Amino acid sequence: MSIFYTGINPLNKLKVVPVFLTINSAYAPYAAASINSLMQHADPKRYYRVIVLHDGLNLVNRIRLRHLVTKNCAIQFKKMTRSLYLKAIVKYCMRQRKGAGDFFSSAVYYYRFFIPRLFPIYEKAVYIDSDTILRDDIGKLYDIDLGEKVVAARRDPKVTDIKEFRDYVDKALGVPHSEYVNDGVMLMDLKKMRKMKYLSTMIGLIKKYDADLVAPDQDYLNVILRGQIFYLDPNWNMEPSKDLPRGAKLVHFNLFNKPWHYKNVPCERIFWNAAKGTGFTGELKRQQEAFNEEKQKADHEKVGALIEKGAKLAETKDPLISL
Ligand SMILES: [Mn+2]
């Protein structure tokens, strides 16, 4: 545990709502906005513990994030140690990075699957990407009863909407696209994930197939947990849109149109309001200004390349990975 762990420590750990984010230094400003929004919507009668898994977040950023603590929301940092599993993932990512147009070649994406192992004190936890903004109390997500299921997540709208991704999921993963979920917002039953050895199963697939995939961490999840997923109300993982429904509980700035890169994108006000008071606004504004035409072009090309990759991988006769 970091010496910068602060805040409440209620006696009954089960009464705490544990919320995990996984970041590197580059994600710190977005994570700050996300954490800030979480705290703004927290129920004053409950306790929350935000746990940030990172790969060596610098001291300054840890201090800045720690400043966000409130009376009933603690922040804790946990640096990922180089276990054999993590080494296998880092190596896999290095090989993937050589493929052009890859969004998902960072080991940070896989940290969420270490949570069950690293935190045996928790039976259940919420995971959120750092490109999310809360509009409602995350404790309500934590309270959802998973029944027999292992995780709760929403059907991935990018897969529903984009034909190339639908074909990719059906053919390359062998998962019906209507069942495929986004892993950017999840309620995880950590006890069940420990019991089924989720992490070592995933590492096994990585080692066995060394597959070049469109969204590897998420693709493995969908293959490993097929049939064991609770379908979350889409309001808990909404795409930004001009007319965001009133019931939206969380906005996820997934893949394109990040408000810290582009002006005049849907839900940008929601993002900038959440960033207010975090101490990161200046940095975020500068990032947006620096995101010139050249960078925008490269960003669009990356998205195009990802869709193309999906189309190409969908040409396979057999799934690229299977249990
Ligand atoms: Mn995301």
Boltz pocket constraint, residues with backbone or C-beta under 6 A from the ligand:
constraints:
  - pocket:
      binder: B
      contacts: [[A, 129], [A, 130], [A, 131], [A, 184], [A, 252], [A, 253], [A, 254], [A, 255]]
      max_distance: 6.0
